[in-house]
Amino acid sequence: MTELTRWFAHWLRPVKLRIIGTVGLSASTVLAATAMMATAGYLISAAALHPPTILMLWVPIIAVRFFGTSRAATRYMERWMSHDSILRLAARLRSSLFDYIERHPETMLGRRSSEALDMILDDMERLQNLLLRLALPALSGIVSSVLTSFWLYRIDFAMADIYLIGVCTVAIGIPVLLYVCTARWQNALRIIRQTRTALFDDLIRGLEEIVAHGVASRMLTKADQLLRQEQKLNMRLDALRAVADGALFIFMMATVIGVLSSAGVSHATGHLAGTMLAAVALAVMASFEPWLALGSLYAEWNDMIRSAMRLSSWTPGMHEYHLNNSTKPTIGHTYSGSNEVALSVCQLGCRYTPEGPWAIRGIDFTIEAGQHVAIVGDSGAGKTTLLHILQGIQPWSEGDVIWFGQSISDLPDEELRRLVAAVPQETYIFHSTLRQNLLIARPDANDQELEYAIEVAQLKTLIEQLPEGLSTIVGDRGFSLSGGERQRIALARAILRDAKVIVCDEPTASLDVKTEISFIDAFFTAMERKTVLWVTHRLVGLERMHQILVMQKGRIVETGTHEELIHKDGVYRQLWALQQERFDASIHYTDWKPLFNT
């Protein structure tokens, strides 16, 4: 809870004055309503005594008007300030979460994407409700109740004691009882919602496989069962909310009756004027206004706190990150060091948890500008982890990465993206036209640049086959395209970026052998003057590389050119021999035309 409190304090810090002002305005609204009702009660009682002149009622008449107008004004200002503050905080938190998850993809390890969506939508809404509909009204209720009790103490101690007992019952007793009664149901409902969200996520993402294997009806039946269970639990919770609302009203009326009885005793003994009886009763009733509005929300307390804890746990140290990130240089920084060296990796190491095993360690190499370098190795060797670190999307544990003379930790994000274009292993295709999917890499590209990227990525045949060419809608995640076609779109995006460095992660994994050979020939011819980092487990076309780094179990075990490594009795030669056993003789490496003599 201490960590959660610190997280809340950091989150609320930018608008703390607004929050204080909101609480003050909310309390002023309740106090104005209480004063208006008390004055109105006094006015009605005094008017019933038929005073000799209307001037004797002039002051309470003006006071009723003043407090009524004040209540409306402060309510409007409180609503405007509170919603403005909370919406600003929500926007800041969403932006921070997206930014943090983008920079720390390890946050998603062991979690479903549907969980992230549920957090961004439902948890954020509960957090807003926690502040807007629960915390702020409760704080204003405390302030108004304390001031009302002081006023009652000035009249009679017994009345104030009865009032405080009633307030404590509705502010503490009923919420605690409702929390205990609903905790088990809320936990069950949360699990059902998470299961249902994950199930629908699987239904949407895996629709083709589900239909192909004939399990659609079974999954839909399970979804229907989950919906029924959720509906049953919601009905139980709604019933408890209704009981809570009724209990709050009953205790409020019991408090009013108790205070009024005590006031009657004081009047009978001559300590309280008769005109104050209605004033006291109506003031007590009005002061309960914020507590009555919280009845149904008490049942959601468990979910609200859990959502706040989940948001804070997803971004541990988010505030430290933003403090550090705020000192990063701006675009246009003059780089120091040699322009001939594109990349230097110095004793780089990474593990996903402080106590976990090393994913990579002791990585040390240099790439000169214009060189083509391949990183090869079996699956799980650490190639993709290394690539993510070089792109700035994966934090590392030790060592450093230096792009063009400057540490990647000091490079602005925009500058790093300008220098380095990536071809990921799994590219995302948007539900838009093929042209827009390509131009996302460089919206200001002209037709000649777009045609060049299409030609190098060998997308011409695909475009000719599409009914509307580049204007064809390719569908969500590119469902109408093959894996190889999606991969070539990613390559075209990287070419269109015209960055100094092209980083490719298994770029030909989804291509057939013939297309792979043709593409590699066209790609490296076009990228002759670019720095290319080619990560793959397929040892095809690697004689074109100026340098090959062989990774095994998170370390670089061999370096050299294709010709050098093929004549060594090492890991690369073993990988090459295994590949040759799988390929036909027509794909033998001697069929390739090397870019340069080794």
C-alpha positions in Angstrom: 0.0 0.0 0.0 3.0 2.3 0.6 4.1 1.8 -3.0 0.5 2.5 -4.2 0.4 5.7 -2.1 3.7 6.9 -3.6 2.5 6.1 -7.1 -0.7 8.1 -6.4 1.3 11.0 -5.0 3.5 11.2 -8.1 0.5 10.9 -10.4 -1.5 13.7 -8.7 1.5 16.0 -8.2 1.0 18.1 -11.4 -2.6 19.0 -10.4 -2.3 18.9 -6.6 -3.5 22.6 -6.3 -6.4 21.8 -8.6 -7.3 18.8 -6.5 -7.2 20.8 -3.3 -9.3 23.5 -4.9 -11.8 20.9 -6.1 -12.2 19.5 -2.6 -12.7 23.0 -1.3 -15.3 23.8 -3.9 -17.1 20.5 -3.3 -17.1 21.0 0.5 -18.4 24.6 -0.1 -21.2 23.2 -2.2 -22.3 20.9 0.6 -21.9 23.6 3.2 -23.9 26.0 1.1 -26.7 23.4 0.7 -26.6 22.7 4.4 -26.8 26.5 5.3 -29.5 27.0 2.7 -31.7 24.2 4.2 -31.0 25.4 7.8 -31.9 29.0 6.9 -35.0 27.9 5.0 -36.1 25.8 8.0 -35.6 28.8 10.3 -37.4 31.1 7.8 -40.5 28.8 7.5 -40.7 28.4 11.3 -40.3 32.2 11.9 -42.9 33.0 9.2 -45.3 30.6 10.9 -45.2 32.8 14.0 -46.6 35.8 11.9 -44.0 38.4 12.7 -45.3 42.0 12.9 -43.3 43.1 9.8 -41.7 41.4 6.8 -38.5 43.2 7.6 -37.9 40.7 10.5 -37.6 38.0 7.8 -35.6 40.0 5.4 -32.2 38.7 6.5 -33.1 35.0 6.3 -34.8 35.6 2.9 -31.6 37.1 1.5 -29.5 34.3 3.1 -31.6 31.6 1.4 -31.1 33.3 -1.9 -27.4 33.8 -1.3 -26.8 30.2 -0.2 -28.9 28.8 -3.1 -27.0 30.8 -5.7 -23.7 30.0 -4.1 -24.5 26.3 -4.1 -25.2 26.4 -7.9 -22.1 28.4 -8.6 -19.7 26.3 -6.5 -21.2 23.1 -7.9 -20.6 24.2 -11.5 -17.0 25.3 -10.7 -16.3 22.1 -8.8 -17.6 19.9 -11.7 -15.6 21.9 -14.2 -12.3 21.8 -12.2 -12.6 18.2 -11.1 -13.3 16.8 -14.5 -10.7 19.0 -16.1 -8.1 17.8 -13.6 -9.0 14.1 -13.8 -9.2 14.0 -17.6 -5.8 15.7 -17.8 -4.4 13.1 -15.4 -6.0 10.2 -17.3 -4.5 11.5 -20.6 -1.1 11.9 -18.9 -1.2 8.4 -17.5 -2.3 6.8 -20.7 0.5 8.5 -22.6 3.0 7.4 -19.9 1.8 3.8 -20.0 2.1 3.6 -23.8 5.5 5.3 -23.7 6.7 3.0 -20.9 5.4 -0.2 -22.5 7.0 0.8 -25.8 10.4 1.3 -24.1 10.1 -1.7 -21.9 8.6 -4.6 -23.9 9.6 -7.0 -21.2 6.6 -5.6 -19.3 4.4 -7.7 -21.6 6.2 -11.0 -20.8 3.7 -13.5 -19.5 0.8 -11.2 -20.2 -1.8 -11.2 -22.8 -2.5 -8.2 -25.1 -6.1 -8.3 -24.0 -4.9 -7.7 -20.4 -3.2 -4.5 -21.6 -6.3 -3.4 -23.3 -8.4 -4.1 -20.3 -6.0 -2.1 -18.2 -6.0 0.9 -20.5 -9.8 1.0 -20.8 -11.5 -0.6 -17.8 -8.8 0.0 -15.2 -8.4 3.6 -16.3 -12.2 4.2 -16.0 -12.3 2.7 -12.5 -9.4 4.9 -11.5 -11.2 8.0 -12.7 -14.3 6.8 -10.8 -12.2 6.3 -7.7 -11.1 9.9 -7.7 -14.2 11.6 -9.3 -17.0 9.7 -7.7 -15.5 8.3 -4.5 -12.4 10.1 -3.2 -13.4 13.7 -3.9 -17.0 13.4 -2.6 -15.8 11.5 0.5 -13.2 14.3 1.3 -15.9 17.0 0.8 -18.2 14.9 3.0 -15.6 14.7 5.8 -15.0 18.5 5.6 -18.7 19.4 5.7 -19.5 16.8 8.4 -16.8 18.1 10.6 -18.0 21.7 10.3 -21.6 20.7 10.8 -20.7 18.8 13.9 -18.8 21.9 15.2 -22.0 23.9 14.6 -24.1 21.3 16.5 -21.6 21.3 19.4 -22.1 25.0 19.8 -25.9 24.3 20.2 -25.9 21.1 22.2 -23.3 18.3 22.8 -25.9 15.5 22.7 -27.1 16.5 19.2 -23.5 16.6 17.9 -22.7 13.2 19.4 -25.8 11.6 17.8 -24.8 13.2 14.5 -21.2 11.9 14.6 -22.5 8.4 15.4 -24.7 8.5 12.3 -21.9 10.0 10.1 -19.4 7.4 11.2 -22.0 4.6 10.5 -22.6 5.7 6.9 -19.0 6.7 6.2 -17.2 3.8 7.8 -19.5 1.1 9.0 -21.6 0.5 5.9 -18.6 0.7 3.5 -16.6 -1.8 5.5 -19.6 -4.2 5.7 -20.3 -3.9 2.0 -16.6 -4.4 1.1 -16.5 -7.7 3.2 -19.8 -8.9 1.6 -18.8 -8.1 -2.0 -15.0 -9.0 -2.0 -15.5 -12.6 -2.9 -18.0 -11.8 -5.6 -15.9 -9.0 -7.0 -12.9 -11.3 -7.3 -14.9 -14.0 -9.0 -16.4 -11.3 -11.4 -12.9 -10.0 -12.2 -11.6 -13.5 -13.1 -14.7 -14.2 -15.2 -14.2 -10.9 -17.1 -10.5 -11.6 -17.7 -11.3 -15.1 -19.0 -14.1 -13.7 -21.2 -11.9 -11.0 -22.6 -9.1 -13.5 -23.3 -11.6 -15.9 -24.9 -13.0 -13.2 -27.2 -9.5 -12.1 -28.1 -8.7 -15.7 -29.1 -11.9 -15.9 -31.1 -11.1 -12.8 -33.1 -7.4 -13.4 -33.6 -7.6 -17.1 -34.3 -10.9 -17.2 -36.2 -9.5 -19.1 -39.2 -7.8 -21.8 -37.0 -10.9 -22.1 -34.8 -13.2 -22.7 -37.8 -10.8 -25.0 -39.5 -10.6 -27.3 -36.4 -14.3 -27.1 -35.7 -14.1 -25.7 -32.2 -16.1 -22.5 -32.8 -19.3 -23.8 -31.3 -17.5 -25.1 -28.2 -15.8 -21.8 -27.7 -19.0 -19.8 -28.2 -20.8 -22.1 -25.7 -18.0 -21.4 -23.2 -18.4 -17.6 -23.9 -22.1 -17.9 -23.3 -21.5 -19.6 -20.0 -19.1 -16.9 -18.9 -21.6 -14.2 -19.8 -24.3 -16.0 -17.8 -22.0 -16.3 -14.8 -21.1 -12.6 -15.1 -24.8 -11.6 -15.4 -25.6 -13.7 -12.3 -22.8 -12.0 -10.2 -23.8 -8.6 -11.5 -27.4 -9.2 -10.3 -26.1 -10.1 -6.8 -23.9 -7.0 -6.7 -26.8 -4.8 -7.9 -29.0 -6.2 -5.1 -26.3 -5.4 -2.6 -25.9 -1.9 -4.0 -29.7 -1.4 -3.6 -29.5 -2.6 0.0 -26.6 -0.3 0.6 -28.5 2.7 -0.8 -31.5 1.8 1.4 -29.3 1.3 4.5 -27.7 4.7 4.0 -31.1 6.4 3.7 -32.4 4.6 6.8 -29.4 5.6 8.9 -29.6 9.2 7.6 -33.3 9.4 8.7 -32.5 7.7 12.0 -29.8 10.3 12.6 -32.2 13.1 11.7 -34.8 11.7 14.1 -32.2 11.3 16.8 -30.9 14.8 16.4 -34.4 16.2 16.2 -35.4 14.3 19.4 -32.4 15.8 21.2 -33.3 19.2 19.9 -36.8 18.8 21.2 -35.4 18.0 24.6 -33.3 21.1 24.5 -36.3 23.2 23.4 -38.4 21.8 26.3 -35.7 22.8 28.8 -35.4 26.3 27.2 -32.0 25.9 25.8 -33.1 26.0 22.1 -35.6 28.3 20.3 -38.5 26.6 18.6 -37.6 28.2 15.3 -34.3 26.2 15.3 -35.9 22.8 15.4 -36.6 22.7 11.6 -33.3 24.4 11.0 -31.3 21.6 12.8 -33.3 18.8 11.2 -32.9 20.1 7.6 -29.2 21.0 8.1 -28.4 17.4 9.3 -30.4 16.0 6.3 -28.5 18.2 3.8 -25.1 17.4 5.3 -25.6 13.7 4.4 -25.8 14.6 0.6 -22.2 13.4 -0.3 -22.5 10.2 1.8 -25.8 9.2 0.1 -24.2 9.6 -3.4 -21.5 7.0 -2.4 -23.8 4.1 -1.7 -23.5 2.1 -4.9 -19.8 3.0 -5.3 -18.9 1.3 -2.0 -19.5 -2.1 -3.7 -16.9 -1.2 -6.4 -14.2 -0.2 -3.9 -12.4 -3.6 -4.2 -12.3 -3.3 -8.0 -11.1 0.3 -7.9 -8.2 -0.4 -5.6 -7.2 -3.5 -7.5 -7.2 -1.5 -10.8 -5.0 1.2 -9.2 -2.6 -1.5 -7.9 -2.5 -3.1 -11.3 -1.8 0.2 -13.1 1.0 1.0 -10.6 2.5 -2.6 -10.9 2.6 -2.4 -14.7 4.8 0.7 -14.4 7.1 0.3 -11.4 9.5 3.2 -11.4 7.6 5.0 -14.2 8.1 8.3 -12.5 11.9 7.6 -12.3 11.9 6.9 -16.0 10.2 10.2 -16.8 12.5 12.2 -14.6 15.5 10.6 -16.4 13.9 10.9 -19.8 13.3 14.6 -19.4 17.0 15.2 -19.5 17.6 13.5 -22.9 19.0 15.8 -25.6 16.9 17.3 -28.3 17.1 16.5 -32.0 19.9 18.1 -33.8 22.6 17.1 -31.3 26.1 17.2 -32.8 27.6 13.7 -32.6 31.1 13.2 -31.5 33.5 10.5 -32.5 34.4 9.0 -35.9 31.9 9.1 -38.7 33.4 5.9 -40.1 32.1 3.7 -37.3 28.3 3.2 -37.5 27.9 0.9 -34.5 30.0 -0.1 -31.5 28.8 -2.6 -29.0 30.8 -2.8 -25.8 30.5 -5.8 -23.4 26.8 -5.8 -23.7 24.7 -8.0 -21.4 21.0 -8.4 -20.8 18.7 -10.4 -18.6 15.0 -9.8 -18.2 14.9 -10.0 -14.4 17.6 -9.0 -11.9 17.9 -12.6 -10.7 17.2 -14.3 -14.0 19.6 -16.0 -16.4 21.6 -13.9 -18.9 19.9 -13.7 -22.3 23.1 -12.3 -23.8 26.4 -11.4 -22.2 29.8 -10.2 -23.3 28.7 -9.0 -26.7 31.4 -6.9 -28.2 31.8 -5.9 -31.9 32.1 -2.9 -34.2 30.5 -2.2 -37.6 31.9 0.4 -39.9 29.6 2.6 -42.0 28.5 0.9 -45.2 29.3 -2.6 -44.0 26.9 -5.5 -44.4 27.0 -7.7 -41.2 25.1 -10.8 -40.5 24.3 -12.2 -37.1 23.5 -15.9 -37.2 22.7 -18.7 -34.8 20.1 -21.2 -33.7 16.7 -20.2 -32.3 17.2 -19.0 -28.7 20.8 -17.9 -29.3 19.9 -14.3 -28.3 19.8 -12.7 -31.8 16.4 -11.0 -31.4 17.2 -9.8 -27.9 20.4 -8.2 -29.2 18.5 -6.6 -32.1 15.9 -5.2 -29.8 18.6 -3.6 -27.7 20.2 -2.1 -30.8 16.9 -0.6 -31.7 16.3 0.9 -28.3 13.2 -1.0 -27.5 14.8 -3.4 -24.9 16.7 -2.3 -21.8 20.1 -3.9 -21.1 21.9 -4.8 -17.9 25.5 -4.0 -18.6 27.7 -2.6 -21.3 26.8 0.1 -23.9 25.6 0.6 -27.5 27.1 3.4 -29.5 25.5 4.6 -32.7 27.6 7.0 -34.8 29.7 8.0 -31.8 26.9 8.5 -29.3 25.5 6.2 -26.6 22.0 5.0 -27.5 20.9 6.0 -24.0 21.7 9.6 -24.9 20.1 9.5 -28.4 16.7 11.1 -28.8 14.1 8.6 -29.9 13.3 10.6 -33.1 17.0 10.7 -34.0 17.5 7.0 -33.4 14.5 6.2 -35.6 15.9 8.5 -38.3 19.2 6.7 -38.3 18.0 3.1 -38.0 15.2 1.5 -39.9 14.0 -1.9 -38.8 12.4 -4.8 -40.5 10.8 -6.8 -37.7 10.3 -10.5 -37.6 6.5 -10.0 -37.4 5.3 -6.8 -39.1 1.9 -5.2 -38.5 -0.3 -4.4 -41.5 -3.0 -1.8 -40.9 -6.6 -2.1 -42.1 -6.0 0.4 -44.9 -4.8 0.6 -48.5 -1.5 -0.9 -49.5 -0.2 2.6 -50.4 -1.0 3.9 -46.9 0.6 0.9 -45.3 3.8 1.7 -47.2 3.8 5.4 -46.7 3.5 5.1 -43.0 7.3 4.8 -43.0 7.6 8.1 -44.9 4.4 10.0 -45.5 6.1 12.7 -47.7 7.7 10.1 -50.2 7.0 10.9 -53.8 5.8 8.3 -56.4 9.3 7.7 -57.8 10.7 6.8 -54.3 7.6 4.6 -53.6 8.1 2.8 -56.9 11.8 2.2 -56.1 11.0 0.7 -52.8 8.3 -1.5 -54.4 10.8 -2.7 -57.0 13.5 -3.6 -54.6 11.1 -5.4 -52.2 9.7 -7.2 -55.3 6.1 -6.2 -54.7 5.3 -5.4 -58.3 3.8 -8.8 -59.0 1.6 -8.5 -55.9 0.3 -5.0 -56.9 -0.5 -6.1 -60.4 -2.6 -9.0 -59.0 -4.6 -6.8 -56.6 -7.9 -5.6 -57.9 -7.2 -1.9 -57.2 -3.4 -2.0 -57.1 -1.9 0.3 -54.4 -5.4 1.5 -53.5 -6.6 -2.0 -52.4 -7.6 -2.4 -48.8 -5.4 -5.2 -47.4 -7.5 -5.9 -44.3 -6.8 -6.1 -40.6 -3.3 -7.4 -40.0 -3.0 -8.0 -43.7 -5.2 -11.1 -43.6 -5.5 -11.1 -47.4 -1.8 -11.3 -47.8 0.6 -14.2 -47.4 3.4 -14.2 -44.8 6.0 -13.6 -47.5 4.0 -10.6 -48.9 3.7 -9.1 -45.5 7.4 -9.5 -45.0 8.1 -7.7 -48.2 5.9 -4.8 -47.2 8.0 -4.5 -44.1 11.2 -4.5 -46.3 9.7 -1.8 -48.6 8.9 0.4 -45.5 12.5 0.1 -44.4 13.8 1.0 -47.9 11.4 3.9 -48.1 12.7 5.3 -44.8 16.1 5.9 -46.4 17.8 5.5 -43.0 21.6 5.2 -42.7 21.3 1.7 -41.1 18.8 -1.1 -42.1 18.3 -3.7 -39.4 16.6 -6.9 -40.6 15.3 -9.6 -38.3 14.7 -12.9 -40.2 13.7 -10.9 -43.3 13.4 -13.9 -45.6 11.9 -16.4 -43.2 8.5 -16.3 -44.9 9.8 -16.4 -48.5 10.2 -19.4 -50.7 13.7 -20.3 -51.8 13.5 -18.9 -55.3 12.0 -15.6 -54.1 14.6 -15.5 -51.3 17.5 -15.8 -53.7 16.0 -13.1 -56.0 15.2 -10.8 -53.2 18.6 -11.0 -51.5 20.3 -10.2 -54.8 18.1 -7.1 -55.4 18.2 -6.0 -51.8 21.9 -6.0 -51.3 22.5 -4.4 -54.7 20.2 -1.5 -53.7 21.7 -1.3 -50.2 25.3 -1.3 -51.4 26.1 2.0 -49.7 23.9 1.4 -46.6 24.9 -0.2 -43.4 23.0 -3.4 -43.1 22.6 -5.6 -40.0 21.1 -9.0 -41.2 19.9 -11.3 -38.4 18.9 -14.8 -39.6 19.2 -18.5 -39.0 19.1 -19.3 -42.7 22.6 -19.2 -44.1 21.7 -18.1 -47.6 23.6 -15.4 -49.4 26.0 -14.7 -46.5 29.1 -14.6 -48.7 27.8 -11.1 -49.5 28.5 -10.1 -45.9 31.6 -8.2 -44.9 31.4 -9.8 -41.5 29.4 -12.6 -39.9 28.8 -12.9 -36.1 27.9 -16.4 -34.9 25.9 -16.5 -31.7 25.4 -19.4 -29.3 23.8 -19.4 -25.9 23.8 -15.6 -25.7 27.4 -15.1 -26.7 29.4 -14.4 -29.9 31.5 -17.5 -30.4 32.8 -16.9 -33.9 33.4 -13.9 -36.2 34.7 -13.7 -39.8 33.6 -13.8 -43.4 31.7 -16.7 -45.0 34.9 -18.1 -46.6 36.8 -17.9 -43.4 34.2 -19.5 -41.2 33.3 -22.2 -43.7 36.9 -23.5 -43.6 36.9 -23.6 -39.7 35.7 -26.6 -37.8 33.3 -24.5 -35.7 29.6 -23.7 -35.1 29.1 -21.9 -38.4 30.4 -24.8 -40.4 28.1 -27.2 -38.5 25.1 -24.9 -39.2 26.1 -24.7 -42.8 26.4 -28.4 -43.2 23.0 -29.0 -41.6 21.4 -26.5 -43.9 22.9 -28.0 -47.0 21.4 -31.4 -46.1 17.9 -29.8 -46.2 18.4 -27.8 -49.4 18.5 -29.1 -52.9 21.7 -29.1 -54.7 20.4 -26.2 -56.8 20.6 -23.9 -53.8 24.3 -24.6 -53.1 26.2 -21.6 -52.0 28.5 -21.9 -55.0 25.6 -20.8 -57.2 25.8 -17.3 -55.6 27.6 -14.4 -57.1 29.5 -12.8 -54.2 29.5 -9.0 -53.9 33.2 -8.9 -53.4 36.1 -11.3 -53.4 36.9 -12.8 -50.0 
